[in-house]
Amino acid sequence: MIAKYYGVTHTQDYIYQKMGPGYTTGGNVINNNQLNYYKPSNGLNKPNSKYVTIFTFDQAVSEIDNNRPFVSIKDSHSRVCSGYLNDYPDRYLAIDDPLPENYGYYFMEGFGSEDYRIYVRN
């Protein structure tokens, strides 16, 4: 799903193959193995992408304000964070979820619900 934001149209099969051996279309991908697709020139060509386990709301704001949607991972499921709402004291992330397959949906999620992030950077 993040590839679409960068104008890349690889198939799911291609993306899974780049993320690592043993993955099949429609299955979960080990979170940090996603970098195997995001970093190289035959993937998204975002060599400074990084997997993080500690993050803040301000970092999310910085990524979005710099036109860098990022991967938000919850329960081993990857989604895209493409926006935010800071209505102090409440803070929300705008999530684009690829499920259900072929439809997906968009929703606001309270900050602190994610498990990991991958910042997708040049």
N, C-alpha and C positions, 0 to 999 in steps of 0.2 A: 504494500500500500504506500509506503514512503517513496518508492520509486516514482510513482505518479506525480508527486509534488516536484520532482526534478526532471520531468519530461522523459523519463526512461520507460520503455515498454517491453521489458523482458517477460517471458512466460513464467508462471509459477514453477514449472519444472526446472527451468534454467536457474532461477533464484535458489531453489532448494539445493540443486547440485553445487552451486557456488558456496552455500553456507556450510557445507560439510558432508562427509560420507554418512550413509545410513539414514538419510532423511527421505521421506516420501511426500509427494504432494498431498496437502491437506493435514499433515501432521505437525506437531510442535517442533520447534527448533530450539536447541540449547541456546540460551540467551546471548552469551558472548560470541558464539559461533556466527551470529548474524554479521559480525564485522568482516567475515570472510567474503561477504558480498558487498558490503558498503565501501570498503577501502580500495580495492584494486580497480585498475582502469577498465577491466572487462566486467565490472559490476557497476556501482554507482559512481566510482572514481571520486570518493570522498575520503582521502587518505588520513585525515586528522579526526576521523570519527572515533568516539570512545565510549566504552561501557562503564557506567558508574552505578555504585550502590548507595552512595550518600549524596543527597541533592537537596536543594532549597527551592522555594517558590520563586525567589529572585532570579535564580538561574533559569528557570522556565521562562520567565518574563524576558530575560536577556536573549535567549535563543529565539523566541517568537518575534521580539522586536527587531532582531537582526535577520529576519526572513529565513530562519532555520527551524522548520518543524522537526520534532524529534520523536524517537520511538519510545513509547511508554509501555512498560511491561507489567502485567498483573496476572498472577497465577499462571505463569509461563505462557501467557497469551500476549502477542504484540499488537499494539494499536499505534496510531499517530496522534500526537498532541499538536494541534495547529492553532491554538489560541488560549486565552485565559480571561478570567474575570476577577478583578480584585475589588471586592465589595466589603472592605474591612468591617468586622473581623473575619468574614467569610471569604475564602479564596477557592477558585475553581479552575480546572483545566478543561479545555474544549477537546474532546476525544473523538476521533474518527475510527470506528471499529469495523474491520472487514467482515465480521460475522453479523448476520447469517450470510453464508457464501452467495455471491452474485448480487447481494443487496447492500449489506452493511448498514450502519447507522451512526449518527452523530449525537453526542450528548455532553452535558457538563458534569464533571466528576469532582467531588471535593478533594482539595489538595491533601496529600498524605495517603492516598489509596494505592499508589503505585508501589511495586516491589523494586524495580530497576528502571534505568533509562539508558538509551544509546543516543548520544549527541552525534548527529550526522553533519560533519563539517569538511570543508575543502582543506 
